[in-house]
Amino acid sequence: MDKRPPPYFPQTSLSPTSENRYKKFKLIVALAIIGVVLLLIGAGIGIYYLIRLIWA
């Protein structure tokens, strides 16, 4: 068996970091969090009215 060194994985990215990329990522994460919160609020309101309808 021939002994080869393990492959080299550079720790830094080859392209320079872009500030615009981080802004876009933060915007996407913020919109996703807002969407999940709105979805949970809508589900809570829907369950509330469903229980009111059943027990009325």
Secondary structure, 3 states (H helix, E strand, C coil): CCCCCCCCCCCCCCCCCCHHHHHHHHHHHHHHHHHHHHHHHHHHHHHHHHHHHHHC
